[in-house]
């Protein structure tokens, strides 16, 4: 028996958020996906605006088919691509849920050199996740209603339909349902 579910992560505009000098710029930084890269020997810096933290989406460290570093030699006659399998885990442990993160890019950060003699780089995709948010779940056949009284507004950060393999059945019991949605108060 399989149930599908739909959940949202919401950013709610509050009086504290209203104090930000440029709220629209803040929202665009939150909604947009970001990427950063740095070559061996250079620092990689990730940052998010106030009231948000880094959420790592993917990470690659190695030598790829793309030439990002000036020291890259001309392409070889064959596709030479190698990477450190520890890149994502390392970025998650060092930067996940921080507002700012700076790392020195070199193979020592990731363990054994995945591509000896090759110019390597670190490429990271990340989002800025609001520090203050609510999550609301609705099961198949149900209706989700979200409202806030002015001057508060809703901003939907993520929405997912379905569930991951092995995820517990959130919809199996009506007894464990979360309370109705309410806006955050300050």
N, CA and C atoms as an extended XYZ file, in Angstrom:
558
Properties=species:S:1:pos:R:3:atomname:S:1:resname:S:1:resid:I:1 pbc="F F F"
N         0.850       -1.177        0.000 N   UNK     1
C         0.000        0.000        0.000 CA  UNK     1
C         0.889        1.230        0.000 C   UNK     1
N         0.746        2.060       -0.980 N   UNK     2
C         1.635        3.206       -1.127 CA  UNK     2
C         0.829        4.502       -1.150 C   UNK     2
N         1.245        5.439       -0.350 N   UNK     3
C         0.595        6.759       -0.318 CA  UNK     3
C         1.577        7.788       -0.845 C   UNK     3
N         1.076        8.733       -1.592 N   UNK     4
C         1.908        9.841       -2.039 CA  UNK     4
C         1.660       11.014       -1.114 C   UNK     4
N         2.639       11.864       -1.026 N   UNK     5
C         2.451       13.045       -0.201 CA  UNK     5
C         3.045       14.250       -0.887 C   UNK     5
N         2.624       15.398       -0.449 N   UNK     6
C         3.070       16.658       -1.005 CA  UNK     6
C         3.481       17.519        0.176 C   UNK     6
N         4.701       18.041        0.148 N   UNK     7
C         5.071       18.913        1.251 CA  UNK     7
C         5.751       20.163        0.736 C   UNK     7
N         5.655       21.201        1.524 N   UNK     8
C         6.206       22.500        1.186 CA  UNK     8
C         7.112       22.976        2.298 C   UNK     8
N         8.164       23.662        1.926 N   UNK     9
C         8.954       24.401        2.895 CA  UNK     9
C         8.662       25.860        2.605 C   UNK     9
N         8.238       26.582        3.596 N   UNK    10
C         7.765       27.943        3.405 CA  UNK    10
C         8.648       28.946        4.116 C   UNK    10
N         8.886       30.046        3.443 N   UNK    11
C         9.544       31.189        4.055 CA  UNK    11
C         8.452       32.212        4.286 C   UNK    11
N         8.319       32.662        5.498 N   UNK    12
C         7.269       33.615        5.818 CA  UNK    12
C         7.872       34.984        6.084 C   UNK    12
N         7.297       35.985        5.465 N   UNK    13
C         7.753       37.347        5.651 CA  UNK    13
C         7.271       37.824        7.001 C   UNK    13
N         8.178       38.275        7.819 N   UNK    14
C         7.826       38.712        9.160 CA  UNK    14
C         8.375       40.113        9.391 C   UNK    14
N         8.042       40.683       10.532 N   UNK    15
C         8.558       42.019       10.853 CA  UNK    15
C        10.079       42.028       10.860 C   UNK    15
N        10.689       40.956       11.346 N   UNK    16
C        12.147       40.902       11.381 CA  UNK    16
C        12.704       40.899        9.957 C   UNK    16
N        12.065       40.154        9.057 N   UNK    17
C        12.497       40.131        7.665 CA  UNK    17
C        12.278       41.496        7.013 C   UNK    17
N        11.203       42.180        7.402 N   UNK    18
C        10.889       43.477        6.827 CA  UNK    18
C        12.039       44.458        7.053 C   UNK    18
N        12.823       44.260        8.102 N   UNK    19
C        13.940       45.132        8.404 CA  UNK    19
C        15.103       44.995        7.433 C   UNK    19
N        15.103       43.971        6.604 N   UNK    20
C        16.172       43.829        5.623 CA  UNK    20
C        16.090       44.985        4.637 C   UNK    20
N        17.241       45.550        4.281 N   UNK    21
C        17.248       46.739        3.441 CA  UNK    21
C        16.659       46.491        2.055 C   UNK    21
N        16.867       45.320        1.490 N   UNK    22
C        16.342       45.036        0.154 CA  UNK    22
C        15.715       43.651        0.153 C   UNK    22
N        14.447       43.590        0.518 N   UNK    23
C        13.771       42.300        0.669 CA  UNK    23
C        13.690       41.537       -0.650 C   UNK    23
N        13.492       42.241       -1.769 N   UNK    24
C        13.392       41.548       -3.057 CA  UNK    24
C        14.729       40.905       -3.430 C   UNK    24
N        15.837       41.566       -3.125 N   UNK    25
C        17.156       40.975       -3.377 CA  UNK    25
C        17.343       39.739       -2.501 C   UNK    25
N        16.897       39.818       -1.256 N   UNK    26
C        16.969       38.677       -0.347 CA  UNK    26
C        16.191       37.496       -0.922 C   UNK    26
N        14.960       37.742       -1.362 N   UNK    27
C        14.144       36.666       -1.924 CA  UNK    27
C        14.797       36.057       -3.155 C   UNK    27
N        15.380       36.885       -4.010 N   UNK    28
C        16.020       36.323       -5.205 CA  UNK    28
C        17.230       35.475       -4.830 C   UNK    28
N        17.970       35.848       -3.794 N   UNK    29
C        19.101       35.018       -3.343 CA  UNK    29
C        18.619       33.696       -2.756 C   UNK    29
N        17.454       33.695       -2.102 N   UNK    30
C        16.900       32.486       -1.496 CA  UNK    30
C        16.352       31.547       -2.564 C   UNK    30
N        15.664       32.084       -3.548 N   UNK    31
C        15.000       31.266       -4.564 CA  UNK    31
C        15.991       30.696       -5.580 C   UNK    31
N        17.047       31.422       -5.876 N   UNK    32
C        18.004       31.037       -6.910 CA  UNK    32
C        18.947       29.932       -6.453 C   UNK    32
N        19.291       29.050       -7.380 N   UNK    33
C        20.357       28.074       -7.127 CA  UNK    33
C        21.682       28.759       -7.433 C   UNK    33
N        22.698       28.448       -6.661 N   UNK    34
C        24.009       29.071       -6.826 CA  UNK    34
C        25.043       28.008       -7.164 C   UNK    34
N        26.118       28.427       -7.802 N   UNK    35
C        27.242       27.520       -8.004 CA  UNK    35
C        28.525       28.312       -7.820 C   UNK    35
N        29.553       27.604       -7.407 N   UNK    36
C        30.861       28.221       -7.202 CA  UNK    36
C        31.917       27.189       -7.545 C   UNK    36
N        33.066       27.671       -8.008 N   UNK    37
C        34.174       26.751       -8.248 CA  UNK    37
C        35.484       27.447       -7.911 C   UNK    37
N        36.481       26.628       -7.619 N   UNK    38
C        37.828       27.128       -7.359 CA  UNK    38
C        38.814       26.050       -7.797 C   UNK    38
N        39.942       26.501       -8.299 N   UNK    39
C        40.992       25.594       -8.755 CA  UNK    39
C        41.912       25.237       -7.595 C   UNK    39
N        42.681       24.172       -7.759 N   UNK    40
C        43.658       23.778       -6.739 CA  UNK    40
C        44.487       24.976       -6.304 C   UNK    40
N        44.684       25.107       -5.001 N   UNK    41
C        45.489       26.189       -4.454 CA  UNK    41
C        44.709       27.457       -4.167 C   UNK    41
N        43.462       27.504       -4.573 N   UNK    42
C        42.630       28.682       -4.351 CA  UNK    42
C        41.569       28.361       -3.295 C   UNK    42
N        41.060       29.374       -2.599 N   UNK    43
C        39.971       29.109       -1.646 CA  UNK    43
C        38.620       29.099       -2.368 C   UNK    43
N        37.717       28.274       -1.887 N   UNK    44
C        36.337       28.275       -2.371 CA  UNK    44
C        35.495       28.933       -1.289 C   UNK    44
N        34.666       29.890       -1.671 N   UNK    45
C        33.825       30.573       -0.692 CA  UNK    45
C        32.365       30.466       -1.103 C   UNK    45
N        31.553       30.012       -0.169 N   UNK    46
C        30.108       29.951       -0.335 CA  UNK    46
C        29.500       30.873        0.710 C   UNK    46
N        28.460       31.617        0.351 N   UNK    47
C        27.792       32.441        1.358 CA  UNK    47
C        26.333       32.651        1.006 C   UNK    47
N        25.567       32.919        2.038 N   UNK    48
C        24.134       33.171        1.919 CA  UNK    48
C        23.801       34.429        2.701 C   UNK    48
N        22.690       35.090        2.359 N   UNK    49
C        22.312       36.299        3.095 CA  UNK    49
C        21.834       35.983        4.511 C   UNK    49
N        21.667       37.047        5.301 N   UNK    50
C        21.143       36.888        6.663 CA  UNK    50
C        19.863       36.075        6.646 C   UNK    50
N        19.607       35.392        7.731 N   UNK    51
C        18.396       34.587        7.912 CA  UNK    51
C        18.310       33.410        6.945 C   UNK    51
N        19.474       32.948        6.455 N   UNK    52
C        19.494       31.764        5.594 CA  UNK    52
C        20.821       31.035        5.785 C   UNK    52
N        20.833       29.763        5.409 N   UNK    53
C        22.042       28.950        5.530 CA  UNK    53
C        22.275       28.161        4.244 C   UNK    53
N        23.493       27.689        4.087 N   UNK    54
C        23.905       26.938        2.904 CA  UNK    54
C        23.259       25.553        2.906 C   UNK    54
N        22.739       25.175        1.746 N   UNK    55
C        22.194       23.833        1.539 CA  UNK    55
C        22.883       23.255        0.300 C   UNK    55
N        23.846       22.365        0.520 N   UNK    56
C        24.644       21.789       -0.569 CA  UNK    56
C        23.768       20.873       -1.415 C   UNK    56
N        23.795       21.075       -2.729 N   UNK    57
C        23.038       20.240       -3.663 CA  UNK    57
C        23.941       19.204       -4.340 C   UNK    57
N        25.153       19.614       -4.725 N   UNK    58
C        26.097       18.686       -5.352 CA  UNK    58
C        27.509       19.241       -5.220 C   UNK    58
N        28.491       18.352       -5.347 N   UNK    59
C        29.898       18.765       -5.269 CA  UNK    59
C        30.736       17.838       -6.141 C   UNK    59
N        31.716       18.414       -6.829 N   UNK    60
C        32.636       17.659       -7.678 CA  UNK    60
C        34.038       18.175       -7.421 C   UNK    60
N        34.974       17.286       -7.115 N   UNK    61
C        36.386       17.653       -7.040 CA  UNK    61
C        37.148       16.684       -7.918 C   UNK    61
N        37.895       17.222       -8.846 N   UNK    62
C        38.685       16.369       -9.728 CA  UNK    62
C        39.038       17.103      -10.997 C   UNK    62
N        39.289       16.317      -12.025 N   UNK    63
C        39.638       16.833      -13.335 CA  UNK    63
C        38.539       16.388      -14.284 C   UNK    63
N        37.814       17.331      -14.831 N   UNK    64
C        36.696       16.980      -15.700 CA  UNK    64
C        36.971       17.337      -17.138 C   UNK    64
N        35.952       17.203      -17.938 N   UNK    65
C        36.063       17.520      -19.356 CA  UNK    65
C        36.003       19.025      -19.597 C   UNK    65
N        35.517       19.779      -18.618 N   UNK    66
C        35.420       21.233      -18.735 CA  UNK    66
C        36.720       21.852      -18.238 C   UNK    66
N        37.233       22.838      -18.977 N   UNK    67
C        38.451       23.525      -18.545 CA  UNK    67
C        38.066       24.777      -17.764 C   UNK    67
N        38.211       24.721      -16.437 N   UNK    68
C        37.870       25.862      -15.588 CA  UNK    68
C        39.103       26.599      -15.080 C   UNK    68
N        40.239       25.951      -15.109 N   UNK    69
C        41.452       26.536      -14.535 CA  UNK    69
C        42.427       26.910      -15.646 C   UNK    69
N        43.065       28.062      -15.513 N   UNK    70
C        43.997       28.540      -16.539 CA  UNK    70
C        45.149       27.583      -16.781 C   UNK    70
N        45.557       26.879      -15.726 N   UNK    71
C        46.682       25.957      -15.866 CA  UNK    71
C        46.303       24.697      -16.636 C   UNK    71
N        44.993       24.541      -16.939 N   UNK    72
C        44.567       23.344      -17.665 CA  UNK    72
C        45.322       23.239      -18.983 C   UNK    72
N        45.787       22.068      -19.218 N   UNK    73
C        46.466       21.803      -20.488 CA  UNK    73
C        45.403       21.651      -21.570 C   UNK    73
N        45.817       21.745      -22.846 N   UNK    74
C        44.840       21.505      -23.916 CA  UNK    74
C        44.239       20.111      -23.761 C   UNK    74
N        43.018       19.913      -24.238 N   UNK    75
C        42.386       18.603      -24.079 CA  UNK    75
C        43.221       17.484      -24.679 C   UNK    75
N        43.222       16.373      -23.981 N   UNK    76
C        43.951       15.205      -24.468 CA  UNK    76
C        43.105       14.514      -25.534 C   UNK    76
N        43.711       13.637      -26.335 N   UNK    77
C        42.935       12.971      -27.379 CA  UNK    77
C        41.835       12.061      -26.829 C   UNK    77
N        41.862       11.768      -25.529 N   UNK    78
C        40.815       10.933      -24.934 CA  UNK    78
C        40.173       11.708      -23.790 C   UNK    78
N        38.990       11.320      -23.417 N   UNK    79
C        38.302       11.971      -22.298 CA  UNK    79
C        38.910       11.493      -20.993 C   UNK    79
N        39.583       12.396      -20.298 N   UNK    80
C        40.186       12.057      -19.015 CA  UNK    80
C        39.358       12.741      -17.938 C   UNK    80
N        38.643       11.966      -17.192 N   UNK    81
C        37.815       12.527      -16.139 CA  UNK    81
C        37.969       11.668      -14.896 C   UNK    81
N        38.324       12.300      -13.795 N   UNK    82
C        38.444       11.567      -12.540 CA  UNK    82
C        37.959       12.480      -11.426 C   UNK    82
N        37.480       11.893      -10.361 N   UNK    83
C        36.948       12.715       -9.279 CA  UNK    83
C        37.088       12.019       -7.938 C   UNK    83
N        37.027       12.828       -6.882 N   UNK    84
C        37.069       12.317       -5.510 CA  UNK    84
C        35.645       11.970       -5.099 C   UNK    84
N        35.414       10.726       -4.741 N   UNK    85
C        34.067       10.306       -4.346 CA  UNK    85
C        33.650       10.908       -3.007 C   UNK    85
N        34.599       11.501       -2.274 N   UNK    86
C        34.308       12.088       -0.962 CA  UNK    86
C        33.878       13.560       -1.031 C   UNK    86
N        33.829       14.144       -2.227 N   UNK    87
C        33.575       15.586       -2.358 CA  UNK    87
C        32.245       16.017       -1.733 C   UNK    87
N        31.170       15.345       -2.069 N   UNK    88
C        29.867       15.747       -1.536 CA  UNK    88
C        29.826       15.615       -0.018 C   UNK    88
N        30.293       14.492        0.504 N   UNK    89
C        30.270       14.280        1.957 CA  UNK    89
C        31.120       15.324        2.680 C   UNK    89
N        32.267       15.670        2.120 N   UNK    90
C        33.145       16.670        2.740 CA  UNK    90
C        32.466       18.044        2.767 C   UNK    90
N        31.839       18.433        1.663 N   UNK    91
C        31.149       19.723        1.624 CA  UNK    91
C        29.963       19.748        2.580 C   UNK    91
N        29.248       18.641        2.673 N   UNK    92
C        28.133       18.568        3.624 CA  UNK    92
C        28.633       18.726        5.056 C   UNK    92
N        29.730       18.076        5.394 N   UNK    93
C        30.231       18.153        6.775 CA  UNK    93
C        30.852       19.512        7.093 C   UNK    93
N        31.433       20.177        6.109 N   UNK    94
C        32.114       21.454        6.361 CA  UNK    94
C        31.209       22.685        6.206 C   UNK    94
N        30.239       22.629        5.293 N   UNK    95
C        29.500       23.847        4.941 CA  UNK    95
C        27.992       23.797        5.157 C   UNK    95
N        27.407       22.605        5.192 N   UNK    96
C        25.951       22.494        5.308 CA  UNK    96
C        25.440       23.224        6.545 C   UNK    96
N        24.413       24.033        6.383 N   UNK    97
C        23.740       24.787        7.448 CA  UNK    97
C        24.569       25.929        8.028 C   UNK    97
N        25.651       26.313        7.369 N   UNK    98
C        26.418       27.501        7.763 CA  UNK    98
C        25.977       28.661        6.874 C   UNK    98
N        26.200       29.876        7.340 N   UNK    99
C        25.880       31.040        6.513 CA  UNK    99
C        27.023       31.350        5.551 C   UNK    99
N        28.257       31.188        6.018 N   UNK   100
C        29.460       31.388        5.210 CA  UNK   100
C        30.343       30.171        5.350 C   UNK   100
N        31.059       29.849        4.293 N   UNK   101
C        31.978       28.720        4.349 CA  UNK   101
C        33.118       28.973        3.376 C   UNK   101
N        34.339       28.820        3.860 N   UNK   102
C        35.503       28.969        2.995 CA  UNK   102
C        36.404       27.759        3.189 C   UNK   102
N        36.796       27.136        2.075 N   UNK   103
C        37.637       25.941        2.118 CA  UNK   103
C        38.839       26.113        1.208 C   UNK   103
N        40.019       25.637        1.643 N   UNK   104
C        41.180       25.634        0.745 CA  UNK   104
C        41.029       24.449       -0.217 C   UNK   104
N        41.129       24.691       -1.501 N   UNK   105
C        40.935       23.612       -2.475 CA  UNK   105
C        42.268       22.933       -2.765 C   UNK   105
N        42.371       21.678       -2.349 N   UNK   106
C        43.509       20.821       -2.683 CA  UNK   106
C        43.131       19.380       -2.372 C   UNK   106
N        43.888       18.442       -2.925 N   UNK   107
C        43.515       17.034       -2.764 CA  UNK   107
C        43.576       16.563       -1.311 C   UNK   107
N        44.350       17.235       -0.458 N   UNK   108
C        44.440       16.826        0.947 CA  UNK   108
C        43.083       16.938        1.653 C   UNK   108
N        42.257       17.867        1.211 N   UNK   109
C        40.931       18.053        1.792 CA  UNK   109
C        40.038       16.835        1.554 C   UNK   109
N        40.284       16.132        0.467 N   UNK   110
C        39.418       15.020        0.066 CA  UNK   110
C        40.057       13.646        0.211 C   UNK   110
N        41.246       13.585        0.795 N   UNK   111
C        41.922       12.293        0.952 CA  UNK   111
C        42.931       12.078       -0.158 C   UNK   111
N        42.963       10.892       -0.683 N   UNK   112
C        43.914       10.531       -1.741 CA  UNK   112
C        43.657       11.354       -3.010 C   UNK   112
N        44.735       11.769       -3.675 N   UNK   113
C        44.634       12.538       -4.918 CA  UNK   113
C        43.939       11.687       -5.987 C   UNK   113
N        42.764       12.112       -6.453 N   UNK   114
C        42.037       11.294       -7.424 CA  UNK   114
C        42.646       11.317       -8.829 C   UNK   114
N        43.450       12.341       -9.138 N   UNK   115
C        44.011       12.499      -10.485 CA  UNK   115
C        45.440       13.023      -10.397 C   UNK   115
N        46.401       12.201       -9.961 N   UNK   116
C        47.777       12.696       -9.837 CA  UNK   116
C        48.274       13.311      -11.144 C   UNK   116
N        48.878       14.491      -11.027 N   UNK   117
C        49.443       15.165      -12.188 CA  UNK   117
C        48.457       16.005      -12.979 C   UNK   117
N        47.182       15.888      -12.714 N   UNK   118
C        46.178       16.662      -13.453 CA  UNK   118
C        45.769       17.898      -12.648 C   UNK   118
N        45.413       18.963      -13.354 N   UNK   119
C        44.876       20.153      -12.704 CA  UNK   119
C        43.454       19.839      -12.260 C   UNK   119
N        43.173       20.105      -11.003 N   UNK   120
C        41.866       19.761      -10.439 CA  UNK   120
C        41.132       21.014       -9.976 C   UNK   120
N        39.830       20.881       -9.829 N   UNK   121
C        39.003       21.976       -9.335 CA  UNK   121
C        37.866       21.408       -8.501 C   UNK   121
N        37.281       22.287       -7.689 N   UNK   122
C        36.107       21.950       -6.890 CA  UNK   122
C        34.946       22.779       -7.424 C   UNK   122
N        33.858       22.116       -7.761 N   UNK   123
C        32.647       22.795       -8.230 CA  UNK   123
C        31.506       22.394       -7.297 C   UNK   123
N        30.779       23.388       -6.794 N   UNK   124
C        29.699       23.143       -5.834 CA  UNK   124
C        28.427       23.853       -6.290 C   UNK   124
N        27.316       23.139       -6.242 N   UNK   125
C        25.996       23.731       -6.449 CA  UNK   125
C        25.315       23.779       -5.088 C   UNK   125
N        24.732       24.933       -4.757 N   UNK   126
C        24.082       25.076       -3.453 CA  UNK   126
C        22.915       26.042       -3.535 C   UNK   126
N        22.077       25.993       -2.518 N   UNK   127
C        20.971       26.926       -2.367 CA  UNK   127
C        21.095       27.569       -0.993 C   UNK   127
N        20.405       28.664       -0.808 N   UNK   128
C        20.341       29.320        0.495 CA  UNK   128
C        18.977       28.995        1.095 C   UNK   128
N        18.997       28.275        2.201 N   UNK   129
C        17.754       27.819        2.833 CA  UNK   129
C        17.378       28.777        3.961 C   UNK   129
N        16.132       29.234        3.993 N   UNK   130
C        15.707       30.137        5.071 CA  UNK   130
C        15.889       29.472        6.439 C   UNK   130
N        16.389       30.224        7.412 N   UNK   131
C        16.556       29.655        8.753 CA  UNK   131
C        15.211       29.533        9.453 C   UNK   131
N        14.271       30.359        9.061 N   UNK   132
C        12.951       30.327        9.673 CA  UNK   132
C        11.954       29.877        8.616 C   UNK   132
N        11.442       28.683        8.788 N   UNK   133
C        10.499       28.150        7.814 CA  UNK   133
C         9.594       27.128        8.482 C   UNK   133
N         8.540       26.804        7.810 N   UNK   134
C         7.621       25.762        8.269 CA  UNK   134
C         7.492       24.740        7.161 C   UNK   134
N         7.103       23.554        7.537 N   UNK   135
C         6.898       22.478        6.581 CA  UNK   135
C         5.464       21.984        6.756 C   UNK   135
N         4.774       21.775        5.669 N   UNK   136
C         3.388       21.308        5.735 CA  UNK   136
C         3.221       20.121        4.802 C   UNK   136
N         2.582       19.068        5.263 N   UNK   137
C         2.407       17.832        4.504 CA  UNK   137
C         0.924       17.595        4.250 C   UNK   137
N         0.600       17.191        3.033 N   UNK   138
C        -0.763       16.822        2.669 CA  UNK   138
C        -0.696       15.502        1.916 C   UNK   138
N        -1.620       14.604        2.205 N   UNK   139
C        -1.641       13.287        1.563 CA  UNK   139
C        -2.587       13.279        0.367 C   UNK   139
N        -2.466       12.233       -0.473 N   UNK   140
C        -3.324       12.077       -1.650 CA  UNK   140
C        -4.788       12.286       -1.303 C   UNK   140
N        -5.486       13.031       -2.159 N   UNK   141
C        -6.913       13.234       -1.979 CA  UNK   141
C        -7.267       14.358       -1.029 C   UNK   141
N        -6.277       14.963       -0.395 N   UNK   142
C        -6.529       16.063        0.536 CA  UNK   142
C        -6.196       17.391       -0.132 C   UNK   142
N        -6.673       18.465        0.452 N   UNK   143
C        -6.433       19.803       -0.073 CA  UNK   143
C        -5.544       20.573        0.890 C   UNK   143
N        -4.571       21.281        0.338 N   UNK   144
C        -3.695       22.119        1.159 CA  UNK   144
C        -4.172       23.563        1.040 C   UNK   144
N        -4.408       24.203        2.166 N   UNK   145
C        -4.801       25.608        2.189 CA  UNK   145
C        -3.780       26.342        3.044 C   UNK   145
N        -3.149       27.346        2.465 N   UNK   146
C        -2.144       28.143        3.167 CA  UNK   146
C        -2.556       29.606        3.092 C   UNK   146
N        -2.594       30.269        4.226 N   UNK   147
C        -2.963       31.683        4.284 CA  UNK   147
C        -2.178       32.364        5.386 C   UNK   147
N        -1.904       33.633        5.175 N   UNK   148
C        -1.344       34.476        6.229 CA  UNK   148
C        -2.101       35.797        6.204 C   UNK   148
N        -2.287       36.366        7.380 N   UNK   149
C        -2.935       37.670        7.448 CA  UNK   149
C        -1.916       38.739        7.073 C   UNK   149
N        -2.347       39.773        6.325 N   UNK   150
C        -1.439       40.868        5.982 CA  UNK   150
C        -0.859       41.485        7.247 C   UNK   150
N         0.360       41.928        7.258 N   UNK   151
C         1.234       42.152        6.111 CA  UNK   151
C         2.129       40.954        5.781 C   UNK   151
N         1.916       39.819        6.402 N   UNK   152
C         2.750       38.653        6.127 CA  UNK   152
C         2.401       38.061        4.768 C   UNK   152
N         3.410       37.493        4.104 N   UNK   153
C         3.193       36.832        2.816 CA  UNK   153
C         3.863       35.467        2.837 C   UNK   153
N         3.397       34.579        1.989 N   UNK   154
C         3.986       33.253        1.852 CA  UNK   154
C         4.985       33.264        0.708 C   UNK   154
N         6.074       32.560        0.895 N   UNK   155
C         7.037       32.336       -0.174 CA  UNK   155
C         7.371       30.855       -0.139 C   UNK   155
N         7.004       30.120       -1.161 N   UNK   156
C         7.244       28.677       -1.184 CA  UNK   156
C         8.672       28.427       -1.640 C   UNK   156
N         9.459       27.818       -0.765 N   UNK   157
C        10.875       27.538       -1.033 CA  UNK   157
C        11.033       26.239       -1.813 C   UNK   157
N        10.372       25.175       -1.396 N   UNK   158
C        10.409       23.914       -2.134 CA  UNK   158
C         9.044       23.251       -2.055 C   UNK   158
N         8.755       22.451       -3.051 N   UNK   159
C         7.533       21.652       -3.070 CA  UNK   159
C         7.881       20.299       -3.674 C   UNK   159
N         7.426       19.233       -3.047 N   UNK   160
C         7.744       17.878       -3.497 CA  UNK   160
C         6.466       17.057       -3.514 C   UNK   160
N         6.295       16.263       -4.567 N   UNK   161
C         5.174       15.334       -4.624 CA  UNK   161
C         5.743       13.924       -4.666 C   UNK   161
N         5.237       13.053       -3.827 N   UNK   162
C         5.721       11.679       -3.781 CA  UNK   162
C         6.549       11.465       -2.535 C   UNK   162
N         7.275       10.376       -2.527 N   UNK   163
C         8.181       10.122       -1.409 CA  UNK   163
C         9.357        9.305       -1.904 C   UNK   163
N        10.439        9.368       -1.165 N   UNK   164
C        11.657        8.649       -1.521 CA  UNK   164
C        11.513        7.171       -1.215 C   UNK   164
N        12.279        6.366       -1.921 N   UNK   165
C        12.311        4.937       -1.651 CA  UNK   165
C        12.742        4.714       -0.211 C   UNK   165
N        12.047        3.904        0.509 N   UNK   166
C        12.405        3.615        1.891 CA  UNK   166
C        11.906        4.633        2.897 C   UNK   166
N        11.288        5.719        2.440 N   UNK   167
C        10.772        6.739        3.353 CA  UNK   167
C         9.557        6.180        4.089 C   UNK   167
N         9.453        6.492        5.357 N   UNK   168
C         8.319        6.028        6.162 CA  UNK   168
C         7.015        6.558        5.573 C   UNK   168
N         5.949        5.819        5.760 N   UNK   169
C         4.639        6.211        5.249 CA  UNK   169
C         4.047        7.285        6.151 C   UNK   169
N         4.160        8.532        5.734 N   UNK   170
C         3.679        9.675        6.504 CA  UNK   170
C         2.159        9.700        6.571 C   UNK   170
N         1.501        9.134        5.584 N   UNK   171
C         0.046        9.238        5.480 CA  UNK   171
C        -0.698        8.027        6.027 C   UNK   171
N        -0.032        7.076        6.637 N   UNK   172
C        -0.689        5.834        7.045 CA  UNK   172
C        -1.699        6.026        8.171 C   UNK   172
N        -1.501        7.024        9.014 N   UNK   173
C        -2.400        7.192       10.151 CA  UNK   173
C        -2.859        8.634       10.265 C   UNK   173
N        -4.158        8.822       10.310 N   UNK   174
C        -4.695       10.174       10.488 CA  UNK   174
C        -4.444       10.684       11.900 C   UNK   174
N        -4.096        9.806       12.831 N   UNK   175
C        -3.845       10.216       14.217 CA  UNK   175
C        -2.560       11.013       14.352 C   UNK   175
N        -1.593       10.780       13.464 N   UNK   176
C        -0.295       11.446       13.596 CA  UNK   176
C        -0.181       12.674       12.698 C   UNK   176
N        -1.293       13.213       12.220 N   UNK   177
C        -1.272       14.367       11.334 CA  UNK   177
C        -0.768       15.608       12.061 C   UNK   177
N        -0.025       16.458       11.341 N   UNK   178
C         0.407       17.711       11.962 CA  UNK   178
C        -0.783       18.645       12.146 C   UNK   178
N        -0.684       19.592       13.074 N   UNK   179
C        -1.778       20.545       13.288 CA  UNK   179
C        -1.952       21.427       12.054 C   UNK   179
N        -3.083       22.128       11.926 N   UNK   180
C        -3.305       23.006       10.780 CA  UNK   180
C        -2.197       24.046       10.671 C   UNK   180
N        -1.960       24.502        9.453 N   UNK   181
C        -0.910       25.474        9.183 CA  UNK   181
C        -1.215       26.810        9.841 C   UNK   181
N        -0.212       27.389       10.483 N   UNK   182
C        -0.325       28.728       11.044 CA  UNK   182
C         0.926       29.500       10.681 C   UNK   182
N         0.788       30.790       10.445 N   UNK   183
C         1.938       31.627       10.118 CA  UNK   183
C         2.799       31.829       11.354 C   UNK   183
N         4.077       32.054       11.132 N   UNK   184
C         4.991       32.314       12.244 CA  UNK   184
C         4.693       33.683       12.837 C   UNK   184
N         4.839       33.814       14.125 N   UNK   185
C         4.592       35.089       14.799 CA  UNK   185
C         5.870       35.610       15.430 C   UNK   185
N         6.005       36.933       15.431 N   UNK   186
C         7.147       37.572       16.091 CA  UNK   186
C         6.669       38.739       16.896 C   UNK   186
